[in-house]
Amino acid sequence: MNKVAVPTELGTENVSKLLRQYALPAIIAMTASSLYNMVDAIFIGQGVGPLAISGLAVTFPFMNLATAFGTLVGVGASTLLSMLLGQRNYDIAKKVLGNVIVLNFVIGILFTIVSLIFLDPILYFFGASEDTIPYAREYMEIILLANVITHIYFGLNSLVRSSGHPKKAMAATIITVILNAILDPIFIFTLDMGIKGAAIATVLAQICSLLWIILFFTNKRAVVHFEKGIFVLDPRIVKESFAIGLAPFLMNFVSCFIVIVINKSLKIYGGDLSIGAYGIVNRIVFVFIMVVMGLTQGMQPIVGYNYGSRQIDRVFEALKKTIFYATLVLTLGFVVCMFFPRTVVSIFTTDEQLLQKSAEGLKYIVLMFPLVASSMVIGNFFQSIGKPKRSIFMSLSRQLIFLLPCLWILPPIFGTLGVWYSFAVSDFLATVVAYIILYLFLKKYKQTNEI
């Protein structure tokens, strides 16, 4: 067997240092990813108009659904890879790489075919109107045609990070963001292609980054790399990847349904521009959420590796420190969005009505931000140690048990404000549930010394 660079420091190095080492590139990558989504919205809002922003917001459920299938493979496989490296099982780790590509290819093709056949009915169901569907259709036709590329790109990038190369994973994301920011104005303004140009810029940027990642995995000295025999689906790898990835899959799948409910409520009580306001608010909020996701992604290989090598004290230390840093990040987000909402949303539009609706929604959505951080980290923690049932329950409780009933009850009473109130109420209740689950888990560990 060829010698490989194994990230054994995950089991020996200072946990705080490891968290900085792995989380910082992931944070930069995830922040860049959120900016990547913002770039399209900014150029579309400033260059095409407020209804185009609303049309883009209608595509959110599509994006959540595509992400759901991507995370089913990518997140599950990257967590499995971390545990396999902790167990020194390098042969199976290489097979994970091949399985990720095959699974993403098959799922991506099927998703594209079904979505394109029923595109207009789906967009109307997602909240489109006669005024916004032309924008949503133009954007999604291009995005769907390149869906396979997107799935494989995100799946392989997760494996780059989990194989001990967080900086390279970060670089791939940054390349995508920079290229998208360069190409967007060219296609939208210079070539006068409107929202369609934004989609083309997105796809071309992802293709370039995917080629760079593929080149990385051709290196025989990497922990995992391309070789003959790894592109045959292994039932065990598929089963374990799906089992671990089921929690984020369900979270994104349910998010798709929730966004549909949100769009329909906003359309009834506020019209197309309220949907556009949610599109703007969602992108702003995601800048901070993505930082926390970067922290959890940095935590994931540390927790996964040490869980695999049974160094449980290091597992809990990584959890506590990630919760602390995540809370600091979202507290900062709360302050910025609560006290300077109009300044933040003005990046996307100069339309006064859309500005007012967006600023109002932003203040309510971030109301429970300082609490949301810990529930996000705790959910990722259970996923990282291969305990998907708890992650699944936490994801579903926030979305289905708390948010969905609020969206049915509050908007008829408070109108558009009822939609915004729903986020704050569900975030608070979900955090309480997260801490109860973690408390019971730690109590069981102290009693049995087994997890």
N, C-alpha and C positions, 0 to 999 in steps of 0.2 A: 504494500500500500504506500502511495506517495505521502510524504510528510505534509501536514496541513497546519495552517496557523489557527490553533484552537483558542478561543477566548476564555482561557482558564482563570483569568483575573476576575471573572464574574463570581467565582467562589472564594477568592482570597483577598481581593483589594477592598479598601475602605468603602463602605456602602455609600456614604455621601459623595465621595469622589466618583464612584461608578455612576451614581444618579446624574451627576453633572455631566460626566463623559458621554452617557448614553441619551440623557434627556435633552441636553442642549441642542445637539443636531436634530433630534426628533421635533423639538419645539420650533426650531427654525424652519424645518421642513413642513410641519403642520401649519405654522403661521403663513408660510409661503403658499401653502395649499389654499388657505382661506383667502389670501390676497389674490390668488389665481382665480377664485370664483368671483371676487369683488371686481377684478379688472373688467371682466365681461359686463357686469352690471353697471359699472361707472361709465364705460364707453357707450353702452347701449342707452343708458339714461340721458347722458349728455348729447349723444350723437343721433339717436333715433327718436326718443320721446318717452313720456310717462306711460303711455299705453304699452309700449314695448317692454318696459320694466314689468308691467302687470302680466304681459304674455310670458316673460321669462319666469315670473313667480309661479305661473300655472304649471311649469315643467318641474317644479320641486318634487312632486310625488314620483315622477318618472326617475329623477335622479336618486331619490331615496330607494326606489325599487331596484334600480341597477346596482346601487351601492350595497343593498342587502345581499344580492347574489355574489357580489365581489367579496364581501367580508365573510360570507359563508365559507369560501375557499381560502382567501388570503389570511384573515385573522386566525382561523383555526390552524392552518398549515404553519404560520409563523410561530404560534405558541407551541405547537407540536415539535417544530424544529428546535426551539430553545431547550425543551425538555430532553430531546434526543442528544443534543450536544452536551448537556449536563451529565447524561448517562454514557457518554463517549461512543454512542452508536452512530458512527459516521456513514456507514453504508446505507442505512435506512434514511438518514438525513438527506443524502443525495437523491434518493427516490422521491422524497417530498417535493423537491424542485421540479422534477419531471411531471409529477402528478398535478402540481399547481397549474402548469402550462396547459396540460390536456383538459383539465376540468374547466378552467376559465375559457378555453376555446369553445368547448361544447356548449357550456351555459350561455356564453356570449352570443353565439350564432343563433341559438334557439330564442333567446330574449329579443334579438334584433328582428327576426322573422315575424314573430307574433306581434310585436309592438308596431312595426311598419304596416302590417295588414289592417290593424284596427286603430290606427293613429288618431284620426279625427274623433271617433266616438270616445276614445280614452281621454283625450284632451278636454272634451266637453264635460265628461264625468268628473275630471279633475278641477273644474271650475272655470273653464274658458267661456268667453262670450263671442258673439259675432265680431266684436271689435278687437279682441285679443288673440283669437285663434290663428290668424295669419302669421303673427309673430311667433307664437308657440310652435306652430307647425314647421316653419322655416328653420327654426333653431334645432328642433328635435330630429328632423330628417337627417341632418348631417351628423349629429351626435350619435344617433342609433346606428348609422352605417359604419361608424368607427367603434362601436361598443366593444367588440372583441379586443381591440387594441387597448382600450381603457381598462378592461378587466385584467388583462395580462400585465399591463404596466403596474397597476396598483398591487397586484398579487406578488410580482417579483420584487417590487420595491420593499414590501414587508419582509421578504426573505433576506434581502440584503442587510437590513437592519438586524434581524434576529441571528444572522450568521456572524455577527461581531463587527459589522462595518456601518455604524450609524452615520458617519460623516459622508460616506458614499451615497447612502439612502437620502440624506439631506441634499446632497449635490444634485441628485437626479430631480428632486422636486423643484429646487431653485432654478435649474435649467429650464424646466417646464414653465415656471412663472415668468421668467425673463423673456423667453421666446414668445409667450402669449401676449405679454405687455407690448412687445415690439410689433407683433403681427396684427394685433387688434386694430390699432388706428390705420394701418395700411389697408386692411380689408374693409373696415367700416367706413372710413372717410375717403382715402385715396381712390380705392376701387369702387366706392359707393355701393357696397353690398349689404349694408345694414346689419340686421341681427344674424343673417346667414353668414356674413363675414366673420362675426364673432365666433360662431360655431366652427368654421373652417380653421381659424387661428388656433382654437383650442385643440382640435384634432392634430394639426401639424406639430404643435408643441409637444403633445404626448408621444407622437411617433418618434421624434428626435430623442426624447428621454428614454423611451423603450429600447431603442437601438443601443444607447449607451449602457443600459443595464444588461442587455444581452451580451455585450462585449465583456462586461465584468465577469459574468458566469462562464465565459470561455476560458478563464484563467485557471489552469490546473492546480495552482497553489492555493486557491481559495478553499475555505472550509467545505463548501458545496460547489460543485461545478457540473457543467454538462458532460455527460459521457453516455456511451451506448447502454441501452437497457433500462434507463430511468423513465422513459416516456410511456411505459406500460402501466395502466392504472392498477394500483395495489389496493384490494378491498379493505385491508386494515388501515392503510393511510387515509383512504377516502372516508371511512367510517369515523375514525378518530378526529380527522380535520373537521368533518361536518358536526360532530358532537360538540367540539370546542367552539366552533364558529357559529353554532346555532343561536347563542345568546345575541351576538351583534346582528345576526341575520334577522331574528325576530324583532329586535329593536328597530332596525331600519325598515322592515316590512310594515310593522305597526306604525312607524313614523309616516310612511307613505299614506296609510289610511287616515291618520290623524290630520295630516296636511290637507287632505281632501276635505275633511270636515271643516277645518279652519277656513279654507278657501271658499267653501259654500256659505259658511256663516258670514264671512266678510262680504261676500258678493250680495247677500240678502240685506244686510244691515248697513253696508257702506259703499257698495259698488266696486267696479273694477279697480279704482285707485286705492281702495283699502287693501286689496290683494297685492297691489304693487308696493304699498307701505310695508306689508308683512315681508315681501321679498327683500326690501331694503333692510329692515330690522333684522331679519334672519341672517343676512350676510355680515352685518356689524357684530351681532352676538357671536357668530361663529369665529370671528377673529380671536376672541378670548377663550371660547370653548376649545378651539383647536390648540391653543397653548397648553391647556390642561390635558388634552388628548396626547399632545407631544410628551408631556410629563408621564402620562400613563404608559405610553409606548416605550419611553426610556426605562420605566420601572419593569415592564413586561419581561425582557430577557434576564434581568437580575433576579426577579422573583421566580421565573420559570426554571432557570439554571439551578438556583439554590434549592428550589423545591425538588428538582430532579436528583440533586446530590444530597438531599435530606439535611440541609443546613437551615433549620427552621427559624432560628433566631435572626438570621440575616434576612429571611423572607419578611418577618414582621417589622424589622427595622426599616426596610425599603418602603413598606406600606405606610408607616407613620410619617416618614419624611416626605413622601409624595403627597399625602393629604395636606400637610402643612404648607408646602409650596403652592399647591393647587388652590388652596383657600386664599393665599395672598394674591394670586393672579386674578381670581374672579372678584375679589374685594376691590381691586383696582378698577376692573371693568365696571363694577357697580357705581363707583364714584364718577368715572368719566361719563358714562351714559346717563346717569341720573341728573347731573348738574350741567352737562353740555350737550343735550340731545340734538338741538337744531344744528349746531356746529358740525356734529358728526354726520347727520343725514344729508347735509347740504353738499357733501362730496358726490352724491349720486344724482341729484336733481335740483333744478332751480324753480320747478313748478311749486307755487305757494301752497296749493291744496295738498299735494303729495307730501310736501315738507311737513305741514302741520300734522297730518295723519301719521306719518312715520315717527316724528318726534314724540308724539303722545304714546304710541305703542311701545317705543323703545324703553321709556321710563318704567312701564309696568312689567315688561318681560324680564328686566334685570333686577327686579325687586328682591328676589331670593337668591341672587347670584352667589353671595358668600357661602350659602348652605349647599348649593348645587355641587360645588367642587368635591366635597368629601363623598357624596353619593356616586359621582362618576368614578372616582378612584377605587372605591370599595367594589363597585361592579366589575371594573377591569381586573382587580386583584383576584377575584374568584375565577374569572376567565383565565388568568395567567397561570393558575395552579391546576387547571384542568377540572374545575368544579362548575360546569356550565349551568346546572339547574338553579343555583342561587342567582347567577347573573341574569338568567332568563326571567326568573320571578321578579327581580328588581326592575328590569327593563319593562316588563309587562305591567307591573303595578303602577309605575309612573304614568305610562301612556294610557292603558286601558281602564285601570281601576280608579284613577284619580283624574287625569286630564280629560278623557273622553266624556265622562258624566258632567264635568264642569262645562265643557263646550256645548252640551245639550241643555243645561239648566240656566247658565248665566247670560248668554247672549239674548234670549227672549226677554230677559229682565232689564239688562243694562245696555243692550245693543252692541255696537262695536267694542265698547269698553269691556263687556262681558267676555269677549274673546281674550283680551289682554289679561284680565283678572284670572282667567283659567290657568295661565302659565304659573303665576305666583302661588296659587293654592296647591296645584299638583306638585310643584318643586318642593314646597315645604313638607308635604305629606310623604313624598318619596324619600326625602332625606331621613325622616324619622324611621321609616321602614328599613333603610339601608343600615342605620346604626343598630337597630334591633337585631337584624340578621347577623351583623358582624359580632355583636355582643354574644349571641347564642353560639356562634362558631368558635369564638375564643374561649368561652366557658367550657365547651365540649373538649377543646384541645387541652385545657388545663386539667381536666378530669381524667382524660385518657392518654394524653401526650401523643395523640395520633390525629392527623388531618388527612 
